[in-house]
Amino acid sequence: MMVASALALPASANTITFETASLGVGITSPITEDGFTYSTLSGSLFVSPFGNPGHDAEGLQSAGGGVLKIVSATGDNFNFNSLDFSAFDFSGTGSQTLKVEGLLGGSSVGVDQYTLANTKIFDPKYGNWTTTAASGLAGKLISELDITLNASNAGGSISDENIDNVVLTLAQAAVPEPSSLVLLGVAMVGASFIRVRWMRRSKS
């Protein structure tokens, strides 16, 4: 039982906090943190001090935002678990929808979208940080995670989508649950007992 329980322990999660990225237009080259590498896939991204807490990643308003690409530093597949999402607008009105897409071998395997009412609070951090869990991507094996961070300064109203604490889990070989292992063990013991009884009867 102890061995079975130890084998069935879940894989530990990794978290990208953007603390190693420089403030400002800081994702200009790939950055590796806690076993994963993130980079700008398209557009332009910005690192601000208004995270949850500390640094966060957000779209650069003057570029209309950008797409953050995340892959395993070792090239292994992984699962997307959750992230913290904040939506900012100087007016404090309206809402924004964050798009998170998982890909496996270059093909999309699912998209999660999260809609959040805007905040205009940004000191010392954005006022509406919300933890959002994977739904459509829950349990799906992926090799790349693309997060679209929209932003705008059209009409003089600055807005942006922001993320922090992206939680990911590296894929591991499937391990039977403890109950399954126990049942298998009981079946093997039973089969051995029947075999021994049969051999004794054959000899007699």
N, C-alpha and C positions, 0 to 999 in steps of 0.2 A: 504493500500500500504506500509506504513512504517513497519508494522508487517511482511508483506510478504518479504520485502527486508531484514529485520533483520534475518528472519529464513533461508534465502538462502545464507548467508555469508559462504564462503568456510572455511574448517577446516584449522587451522594454521599449518604451516610446522615446523618440528623439524630438527635440523642440527647437525650431528656428526662432530666435528672438531679435535678430538684426543688430545685436549689441556690438558685433565686430565690424559693422559697416560704418564708414565715416558719415557724419552728418552732412546734409546738402545733397547734391547730385552724386550720391555715393555708390550706386550700383552700376558703375561703368565697366567693370570686369567681374568675372565669376568670383564669388566668395563662398568659402566652405565653413560650415558651422555644424557641430554635433552630428557629423556623418553625412551631411547633405550639402550640395552645392547649388546656390541660386545665382541667377543672372538675369539681365534684361533681354527678353526675347524680341520685343518690338517697342517702339515709342520711347518714352523716357520716364524713369522712376526717381523718386526723391526719398531721402531718409530724414525723418523729423524727430525731435525730442519729445513728441506728444504721445508716445506709445503707452503700453499697458503693463508695466511702466517702462520707462526708458525709450529706446529707439523703436521706430516702426517704419514700415515701407508704405509708400503711397505714390499715386500717379502725379507727375509733374504737370501743373496747370498749363504752363505755356506750351507744352507739347501735346495737350489733350489726353494725358495719361500714358499708360504703358502696360505691358504684359510681363509678369514675373514668371520665370521658368525655374522649376526645382527638380533636381535629379539626385539619385544616390551618389555619393562620392566614390563608391566602389562599383557602380554600374548595376547593382542589384535592384530587383523589383521591390516595391513597397506598397503600403496602404496609407491613405489620407484619413486622419482621424477627426481633426477639428482645427479651428483657428479663431482668433479674436478679430472682430470686424467693427470698424467705426466709419460713419458717413458724416462728412463735414460740409457745411455751407454757411457763408457769412450771414445769410438771411435767417438761418435756423429753421427754414420751412422746407417742405417737400421731403422726398426720400430718394435713396439710391439703391441699385441692385448690383451686388457683387457676383461675378461669374467665376467659378472654379471648375476647370476641366481636367479630367484624368486621361492619359494616353498610355497605350501599351504597344510598343514596337511601332510608334508613329500613328497608330489608329486610335480614335476616340473611343473610350469605353463608358463614358458617362459625364454628366455635367450637374453640378450643384449650384443653385442660385439662392442668394440670401438678400432680402430687402429690409432696409433699416431706415427709420425716420432720421433726418439730418439733425445735427447739433451745431451750435455756433460757439460752444465752449471749447477752448483749446489750451487752457493754462491752469494747472501744469500738464494736463493731458486732455485728450478729447473726452467729452462728457457722456458719450453713449457707447463705450466699448461693450461689445456683446460676444460671448462665446457661442460659436455656431458649430454643430457637429455634422459630420458627413452623413448624407442621407442616400442620394442616388449613387454615390461613390463608396458607401459603407461596405467594407469587406472585399472590394474589387481590387485586384492586383494591377498596379500601374508601374510604368517605368519613367513617367514624366508627369508633373503637375503644373499646369499653366493657370495663373491667376490674373484676371484682367482688372486693372486698377484705373477706372475712369477718373478724369479730372477736367476742369474747365475754368476759364476766367472770362468767358463770354459775357458781354454786357456789364462788366465790372464786378460780377458776383463770383467770387472764388469758391470752388467746391472741389472735393476730392474724396476718393475711397481709400481707406487705410487698413492695413492688416498687421497683426503681431501674433506671436506665440503660435506658429504653425506646427501642429503636432503630427508626426509621421511615424510609421512603424515599418522597419525592414521586414521583408517576407522571410519566413522560416519554413522548413519542412513541416507538414502537418503531423501533429502528435496526437494519438488517441487520448480521449478523456479518461480520467482515473477509473470511472465506472466501467468503461469499455474494456480497459486493461484487466480489471478484476474479473469480469465475466469471462474473458479469454483465458485467464489463469485457471478459473474454476473448471472450465470446459477441458483444458489440457490435463488437469489433475484427474478429472472424471474419466477421460479417455485412457489415461495410464492405468487407473484402477481396474477398468473393464478389461484391458489387455492382460494385466497380471492374472486376473481371475480366469480368463480364457486359457492362458498358458498353463496354469495349475491344473485345470480340468483336463486339458489335452494330455498332460503327463500322467494323470491318474487313469 
